[in-house]
């Protein structure tokens, strides 16, 4: 009888340790995924299109005028002076 109780205690202890290890693994995995998602969001940039020449470029490199985006100051000035390029 004592041997069965001892085996039951050992089994319960092993299950408890296994659950603790699984929770720790899942917590680390979630932290890793959240960090990489955050890094990816920081790396991805909004792309905008030059209103004058239709070139797509990252928003941080573009020139903004009101709600319009341009690839350079020259295209902005040409657009404001002459309107969109006629093709």
C-alpha positions as a Markdown table, in Angstrom:
| # | Residue | x | y | z |
|---|---|---|---|---|
| 1 | Unk | 0.0 | 0.0 | 0.0 |
| 2 | Unk | 2.8 | 2.4 | 0.9 |
| 3 | Unk | 4.6 | 1.7 | -2.4 |
| 4 | Unk | 1.5 | 2.6 | -4.4 |
| 5 | Unk | 1.1 | 5.9 | -2.5 |
| 6 | Unk | 4.8 | 6.6 | -3.1 |
| 7 | Unk | 4.4 | 6.0 | -6.8 |
| 8 | Unk | 1.3 | 8.2 | -6.9 |
| 9 | Unk | 3.3 | 11.1 | -5.2 |
| 10 | Unk | 6.1 | 10.7 | -7.7 |
| 11 | Unk | 3.7 | 10.7 | -10.6 |
| 12 | Unk | 1.9 | 13.8 | -9.3 |
| 13 | Unk | 5.3 | 15.6 | -8.8 |
| 14 | Unk | 6.4 | 14.7 | -12.4 |
| 15 | Unk | 3.1 | 16.0 | -13.8 |
| 16 | Unk | 3.5 | 19.2 | -11.8 |
| 17 | Unk | 7.1 | 19.7 | -13.0 |
| 18 | Unk | 6.0 | 19.0 | -16.6 |
| 19 | Unk | 3.2 | 21.6 | -16.4 |
| 20 | Unk | 5.6 | 24.2 | -14.9 |
| 21 | Unk | 8.1 | 23.6 | -17.7 |
| 22 | Unk | 5.4 | 23.8 | -20.3 |
| 23 | Unk | 4.2 | 27.1 | -18.9 |
| 24 | Unk | 7.7 | 28.5 | -18.8 |
| 25 | Unk | 8.3 | 27.4 | -22.4 |
| 26 | Unk | 5.1 | 29.0 | -23.6 |
| 27 | Unk | 5.8 | 32.3 | -21.7 |
| 28 | Unk | 9.3 | 32.5 | -23.3 |
| 29 | Unk | 7.9 | 31.7 | -26.7 |
| 30 | Unk | 5.2 | 34.4 | -26.4 |
| 31 | Unk | 7.8 | 37.0 | -25.3 |
| 32 | Unk | 10.0 | 36.0 | -28.3 |
| 33 | Unk | 7.1 | 36.3 | -30.7 |
| 34 | Unk | 6.0 | 39.7 | -29.3 |
| 35 | Unk | 9.5 | 41.0 | -29.6 |
| 36 | Unk | 9.8 | 39.9 | -33.2 |
| 37 | Unk | 6.4 | 41.3 | -34.2 |
| 38 | Unk | 7.4 | 44.6 | -32.6 |
| 39 | Unk | 10.7 | 44.6 | -34.5 |
| 40 | Unk | 8.9 | 43.8 | -37.8 |
| 41 | Unk | 6.5 | 46.6 | -37.3 |
| 42 | Unk | 9.3 | 49.0 | -36.7 |
| 43 | Unk | 11.1 | 47.7 | -39.9 |
| 44 | Unk | 8.1 | 47.9 | -42.2 |
| 45 | Unk | 7.4 | 51.4 | -43.6 |
| 46 | Unk | 4.4 | 53.0 | -45.2 |
| 47 | Unk | 4.9 | 53.3 | -48.9 |
| 48 | Unk | 3.6 | 56.4 | -50.7 |
| 49 | Unk | 3.3 | 57.3 | -54.4 |
| 50 | Unk | 4.8 | 60.4 | -55.9 |
| 51 | Unk | 1.9 | 62.5 | -57.3 |
| 52 | Unk | 4.0 | 63.7 | -60.2 |
| 53 | Unk | 5.9 | 60.6 | -61.5 |
| 54 | Unk | 4.0 | 57.8 | -59.8 |
| 55 | Unk | 7.2 | 56.4 | -58.1 |
| 56 | Unk | 6.6 | 54.4 | -54.9 |
| 57 | Unk | 8.9 | 55.2 | -52.1 |
| 58 | Unk | 9.0 | 54.9 | -48.3 |
| 59 | Unk | 7.1 | 57.7 | -46.5 |
| 60 | Unk | 10.1 | 58.7 | -44.5 |
| 61 | Unk | 12.0 | 59.6 | -47.8 |
| 62 | Unk | 9.0 | 61.4 | -49.4 |
| 63 | Unk | 8.2 | 65.1 | -49.5 |
| 64 | Unk | 4.7 | 66.0 | -48.3 |
| 65 | Unk | 2.5 | 68.9 | -49.4 |
| 66 | Unk | -0.9 | 69.0 | -47.7 |
| 67 | Unk | -2.3 | 65.5 | -48.5 |
| 68 | Unk | 0.0 | 64.9 | -51.5 |
| 69 | Unk | 3.3 | 63.0 | -51.6 |
| 70 | Unk | 6.3 | 63.6 | -53.9 |
| 71 | Unk | 9.6 | 61.9 | -54.4 |
| 72 | Unk | 11.6 | 65.1 | -54.4 |
| 73 | Unk | 11.2 | 68.9 | -54.0 |
| 74 | Unk | 11.6 | 69.4 | -57.8 |
| 75 | Unk | 8.5 | 67.2 | -58.5 |
| 76 | Unk | 6.6 | 69.0 | -55.9 |
| 77 | Unk | 7.4 | 72.3 | -57.4 |
| 78 | Unk | 6.6 | 71.1 | -61.0 |
| 79 | Unk | 3.3 | 69.7 | -59.8 |
| 80 | Unk | 2.3 | 72.9 | -58.1 |
| 81 | Unk | 3.4 | 75.0 | -61.0 |
| 82 | Unk | 2.2 | 72.8 | -64.0 |
| 83 | Unk | -0.2 | 70.2 | -62.6 |
| 84 | Unk | 0.3 | 66.4 | -63.0 |
| 85 | Unk | 2.6 | 65.2 | -65.7 |
| 86 | Unk | 0.8 | 64.5 | -69.0 |
| 87 | Unk | 1.7 | 61.0 | -70.5 |
